[in-house]
Amino acid sequence: MALAPMANVTDAAFRRLFAKYGKPDVTWTEFVSVEGLLSKGREKLLVDFWFTEAERPIVAQIFGGKPEQFEEIGPLIRELGFDGIDINMGCPDRSIERSGAAAALIKDPARAKEIIRAAKRGAGGLPVSVKTRIGYNRDQTEDWIPALLEEGLDALSVHLRTRKEMSDVPARWELAPRIRALRDKLAPQTLLLGNGDVDSLELARSRTEASGFDGVMIGRGIFGNPWFFSGHAPSVEEKLAVMMEHTELFEELFGSNGPKRLKNFDVMKKHYKAYANGFDGARDLRARLMDAGDAAGVRRITEEFLASLSS
């Protein structure tokens, strides 16, 4: 069971909550530009690579379009102490695709293979994996997936949608047996993880069993639920207490909206939509939280709401 990499979601603050309340078997960082890590602006990007020992095993996810840069970045990732390197070959962000990175690599299997080989040369023995999709504009399972498996990856995570489908259609778990058969034939040593539309631990387990995959990577299903991997069903009070803990940790690590902030406080607002959901009064609480600009404001609003519940 793996915590998926999601930009401006699975940052250091959020991952620490999972390590505390419901630790996955393996954790991925947010994805970080290889080119950026090799530039003078490296320090700003290293914020996305902060982690604690409690989060291990933890994999650094990177993206880029130039094979030579993947070999060059390996020593830094080893120096930072990561347990593995993952290459993003599935993100549909157009600005990233324009550099030939992420989902754009689905259209260029030869370069994707060069990138994997370069990453393995630079990894110095660290496991190298890829996260991707089943195709770009169509299902390319029969040619794209083998191209990756032929490179002897340690793990392959497959989001069971095409790039064109984004997350707008149901994940195509019916393709899992085909992907598993390709893995068993071409690279039986490669761990295979499925991704898409898994919103509970029970469903994750059933998807794993039915697909024959080695595991599941959970993305959107973890919003507002650091207990996901423990199976615990939190009370309203527990959810809001952890929401405040999350907010204060975010501000401690990244700053509020002052001039020295490392991340914009508005990043937290997507989390409030998930924490404040599914209980009486949640809609009004969410609306108030959207206007908060710092942790003190969130605590005040939340404590006022909790007080109203007990009155």
C-alpha positions as CSV (number, residue, x, y, z in Angstrom):
1,M,0.0,0.0,0.0
2,A,1.6,3.2,-1.2
3,L,1.0,6.9,-0.7
4,A,0.9,8.5,-4.1
5,P,2.9,11.6,-5.1
6,M,0.7,14.6,-5.5
7,A,2.1,18.1,-6.1
8,N,1.1,20.5,-3.3
9,V,-0.7,17.7,-1.4
10,T,1.7,15.1,-0.2
11,D,4.2,17.6,1.2
12,A,6.4,17.1,4.3
13,A,3.6,18.3,6.7
14,F,0.9,15.9,5.3
15,R,3.3,12.9,5.1
16,R,4.3,13.3,8.7
17,L,0.6,12.9,9.7
18,F,0.5,9.6,7.8
19,A,3.6,8.4,9.5
20,K,1.9,9.2,12.8
21,Y,-1.7,8.1,12.2
22,G,-1.7,5.4,9.5
23,K,1.6,4.7,7.9
24,P,1.6,3.2,4.3
25,D,4.1,0.5,3.3
26,V,6.0,3.0,1.2
27,T,5.7,6.7,0.6
28,W,6.5,8.9,-2.4
29,T,7.5,12.6,-2.3
30,E,5.9,15.3,-4.4
31,F,7.5,15.3,-7.8
32,V,10.5,17.6,-8.4
33,S,12.1,18.9,-11.6
34,V,15.5,17.3,-12.3
35,E,16.5,20.4,-14.3
36,G,15.6,22.6,-11.3
37,L,17.5,20.4,-8.9
38,L,20.6,20.9,-11.1
39,S,20.2,24.7,-11.2
40,K,21.1,27.5,-8.9
41,G,17.5,27.5,-7.6
42,R,18.0,24.1,-6.1
43,E,17.4,25.2,-2.5
44,K,13.8,26.2,-3.1
45,L,13.0,22.8,-4.6
46,L,14.7,20.8,-1.9
47,V,11.8,21.8,0.4
48,D,9.7,19.2,-1.5
49,F,12.3,16.6,-0.5
50,W,12.2,17.2,3.2
51,F,11.4,14.0,5.1
52,T,11.7,12.4,8.5
53,E,13.0,8.9,9.5
54,A,9.4,8.0,10.5
55,E,8.4,8.1,6.8
56,R,10.7,5.4,5.6
57,P,10.8,3.8,3.2
58,I,10.4,6.9,1.1
59,V,11.0,7.4,-2.6
60,A,12.0,10.6,-4.3
61,Q,9.9,11.3,-7.4
62,I,11.5,13.3,-10.2
63,F,10.6,14.5,-13.6
64,G,12.4,15.8,-16.7
65,G,13.0,15.3,-20.4
66,K,16.8,15.0,-20.7
67,P,18.3,11.6,-20.0
68,E,21.8,12.9,-19.0
69,Q,20.2,15.0,-16.2
70,F,18.8,11.8,-14.6
71,E,22.2,10.3,-14.3
72,E,23.6,13.5,-12.9
73,I,21.0,13.9,-10.2
74,G,21.5,10.4,-8.8
75,P,24.3,11.3,-6.3
76,L,22.2,14.1,-4.8
77,I,19.3,11.8,-4.2
78,R,21.6,9.2,-2.6
79,E,23.2,11.9,-0.5
80,L,19.7,13.1,0.8
81,G,19.2,9.5,2.0
82,F,16.2,8.4,0.0
83,D,15.3,4.7,-0.3
84,G,14.5,4.8,-4.1
85,I,14.1,7.0,-7.2
86,D,10.8,7.2,-9.1
87,I,10.4,8.8,-12.5
88,N,7.1,10.5,-13.3
89,M,5.9,9.5,-16.8
90,G,2.3,10.3,-16.3
91,C,1.6,13.9,-15.1
92,P,-0.7,15.6,-17.7
93,D,0.3,19.2,-16.9
94,R,0.8,20.9,-20.2
95,S,3.6,23.2,-19.0
96,I,5.6,20.2,-17.9
97,E,4.9,18.2,-21.1
98,R,6.3,21.0,-23.2
99,S,9.7,20.2,-21.8
100,G,9.3,16.6,-23.0
101,A,8.7,15.3,-19.5
102,A,6.0,13.4,-17.6
103,A,3.1,12.2,-19.8
104,A,4.9,13.4,-23.0
105,L,7.3,10.5,-22.6
106,I,4.4,8.1,-23.4
107,K,4.7,9.4,-27.0
108,D,8.5,8.9,-27.0
109,P,9.2,5.4,-25.7
110,A,12.8,5.5,-27.0
111,R,13.6,8.5,-24.9
112,A,11.7,7.1,-21.9
113,K,14.0,4.1,-22.0
114,E,17.1,6.3,-22.2
115,I,15.9,8.1,-19.1
116,I,15.4,4.9,-17.2
117,R,18.9,3.7,-18.1
118,A,20.4,7.0,-17.2
119,A,18.6,7.1,-13.8
120,K,19.8,3.6,-13.1
121,R,23.4,4.5,-13.8
122,G,23.1,7.5,-11.4
123,A,21.2,5.6,-8.8
124,G,24.2,3.8,-7.4
125,G,22.2,0.7,-6.5
126,L,19.0,2.5,-5.3
127,P,15.8,1.0,-6.7
128,V,14.5,2.8,-9.7
129,S,10.8,2.8,-10.6
130,V,8.3,4.6,-12.9
131,K,4.8,6.0,-12.4
132,T,2.8,6.2,-15.6
133,R,-0.5,5.8,-17.4
134,I,-1.9,3.2,-19.8
135,G,-1.5,5.5,-22.8
136,Y,-1.6,9.1,-24.1
137,N,-4.8,9.5,-26.3
138,R,-5.7,5.8,-26.3
139,D,-5.0,2.5,-24.6
140,Q,-1.4,1.7,-25.4
141,T,-1.0,-1.1,-22.9
142,E,0.4,-3.6,-25.4
143,D,3.3,-1.4,-26.5
144,W,3.9,1.2,-23.8
145,I,4.0,-1.0,-20.8
146,P,6.4,-3.5,-22.3
147,A,8.7,-0.7,-23.3
148,L,9.1,0.1,-19.6
149,L,9.2,-3.4,-18.3
150,E,12.0,-4.3,-20.7
151,E,14.2,-1.9,-18.7
152,G,14.2,-4.0,-15.6
153,L,12.5,-1.6,-13.3
154,D,12.2,-2.4,-9.6
155,A,8.6,-1.2,-9.6
156,L,6.0,0.1,-12.0
157,S,2.9,2.1,-10.9
158,V,0.2,2.3,-13.4
159,H,-2.6,4.9,-13.3
160,L,-5.3,3.0,-15.1
161,R,-6.4,5.9,-17.3
162,T,-4.9,7.6,-20.4
163,R,-3.5,11.1,-20.3
164,K,-6.4,12.3,-22.4
165,E,-8.9,10.8,-19.8
166,M,-7.2,12.7,-16.9
167,S,-9.4,11.6,-14.0
168,D,-12.6,12.3,-15.8
169,V,-13.6,8.7,-16.4
170,P,-13.6,5.6,-14.1
171,A,-10.2,4.0,-13.8
172,R,-9.9,1.0,-16.1
173,W,-9.1,-1.8,-13.7
174,E,-10.4,-4.3,-16.3
175,L,-7.0,-3.8,-18.0
176,A,-5.1,-5.0,-14.9
177,P,-4.9,-8.7,-16.0
178,R,-3.3,-7.7,-19.3
179,I,-0.7,-5.6,-17.5
180,R,0.0,-8.3,-15.0
181,A,0.5,-10.9,-17.8
182,L,3.0,-8.6,-19.5
183,R,4.8,-8.1,-16.3
184,D,4.9,-11.9,-15.5
185,K,6.3,-12.5,-19.0
186,L,8.8,-9.7,-19.4
187,A,9.9,-8.7,-15.9
188,P,8.6,-11.0,-13.1
189,Q,10.9,-9.3,-10.6
190,T,9.2,-5.9,-11.1
191,L,6.7,-4.9,-8.4
192,L,3.4,-3.8,-10.0
193,L,1.1,-1.2,-8.4
194,G,-2.3,-0.1,-9.6
195,N,-3.6,3.5,-9.2
196,G,-7.1,5.0,-9.7
197,D,-10.4,5.4,-7.9
198,V,-9.4,3.6,-4.7
199,D,-11.0,5.5,-1.8
200,S,-10.9,2.9,1.1
201,L,-8.5,0.4,2.5
202,E,-11.0,-2.4,1.9
203,L,-11.2,-1.4,-1.8
204,A,-7.4,-1.3,-2.0
205,R,-7.2,-4.8,-0.7
206,S,-9.9,-6.1,-3.1
207,R,-8.3,-4.4,-6.1
208,T,-5.0,-5.9,-5.2
209,E,-6.5,-9.4,-4.9
210,A,-8.6,-9.2,-8.0
211,S,-5.9,-7.6,-10.2
212,G,-3.0,-9.8,-9.2
213,F,-0.9,-6.7,-8.7
214,D,1.5,-6.5,-5.9
215,G,-0.2,-3.5,-4.4
216,V,-2.1,-0.2,-4.8
217,M,-1.0,3.4,-4.9
218,I,-3.7,5.7,-3.4
219,G,-4.0,9.3,-4.4
220,R,-7.2,11.3,-4.1
221,G,-8.6,8.8,-1.6
222,I,-6.2,10.0,1.1
223,F,-7.5,13.6,1.2
224,G,-8.6,14.6,4.7
225,N,-7.8,11.1,6.0
226,P,-4.3,10.5,7.4
227,W,-5.8,7.4,9.0
228,F,-6.4,5.8,5.6
229,F,-3.8,3.0,5.9
230,S,-4.8,2.2,9.5
231,G,-8.5,1.7,8.6
232,H,-9.6,3.9,11.5
233,A,-12.8,5.8,11.1
234,P,-12.3,9.2,12.8
235,S,-15.0,11.1,14.6
236,V,-15.7,14.7,13.6
237,E,-13.7,15.9,16.6
238,E,-10.7,13.8,15.6
239,K,-10.9,15.0,12.0
240,L,-10.9,18.6,13.1
241,A,-8.2,18.2,15.7
242,V,-5.9,16.7,13.0
243,M,-6.9,19.4,10.6
244,M,-5.6,21.9,13.1
245,E,-2.5,19.9,13.7
246,H,-1.9,19.7,9.9
247,T,-2.3,23.4,9.6
248,E,0.0,24.3,12.4
249,L,2.7,21.9,11.1
250,F,2.3,23.3,7.6
251,E,2.9,26.8,9.0
252,E,5.8,25.7,11.1
253,L,7.6,24.1,8.2
254,F,6.6,26.5,5.3
255,G,5.6,29.8,6.9
256,S,2.4,31.7,6.6
257,N,1.7,34.2,3.9
258,G,4.6,36.5,4.9
259,P,7.6,37.5,2.7
260,K,9.6,34.5,3.8
261,R,7.1,31.8,3.2
262,L,8.2,28.6,1.4
263,K,4.8,27.6,0.3
264,N,1.6,29.6,0.0
265,F,-0.9,29.0,2.8
266,D,-3.6,28.6,0.2
267,V,-2.2,25.2,-0.4
268,M,-4.0,24.1,2.7
269,K,-7.4,25.0,1.4
270,K,-7.8,21.9,-0.7
271,H,-7.3,19.9,2.5
272,Y,-10.0,21.9,4.3
273,K,-12.5,20.8,1.7
274,A,-11.8,17.2,2.6
275,Y,-11.5,17.5,6.4
276,A,-14.7,19.6,6.7
277,N,-16.9,17.2,4.9
278,G,-19.6,14.7,5.6
279,F,-21.1,16.1,8.9
280,D,-23.7,18.6,10.0
281,G,-22.4,22.1,9.6
282,A,-19.5,21.1,7.4
283,R,-20.5,23.4,4.5
284,D,-20.6,26.5,6.7
285,L,-17.3,25.5,8.3
286,R,-15.6,25.0,5.0
287,A,-16.8,28.5,3.8
288,R,-15.2,30.1,6.8
289,L,-12.0,28.2,6.5
290,M,-11.6,29.4,2.9
291,D,-11.2,32.9,4.3
292,A,-8.5,32.0,6.8
293,G,-5.0,33.2,6.1
294,D,-3.0,31.5,8.8
295,A,-3.0,28.8,11.4
296,A,-4.3,31.0,14.2
297,G,-7.3,31.9,12.1
298,V,-8.0,28.2,11.4
299,R,-7.8,27.3,15.0
300,R,-10.1,30.1,16.1
301,I,-12.7,29.2,13.4
302,T,-12.5,25.5,14.3
303,E,-12.7,26.0,18.0
304,E,-15.8,28.2,17.6
305,F,-17.4,25.4,15.5
306,L,-16.6,22.7,18.1
307,A,-17.9,24.9,20.8
308,S,-21.2,25.3,18.9
309,L,-21.5,21.5,18.7
310,S,-21.3,21.1,22.5
311,S,-23.7,24.0,23.3
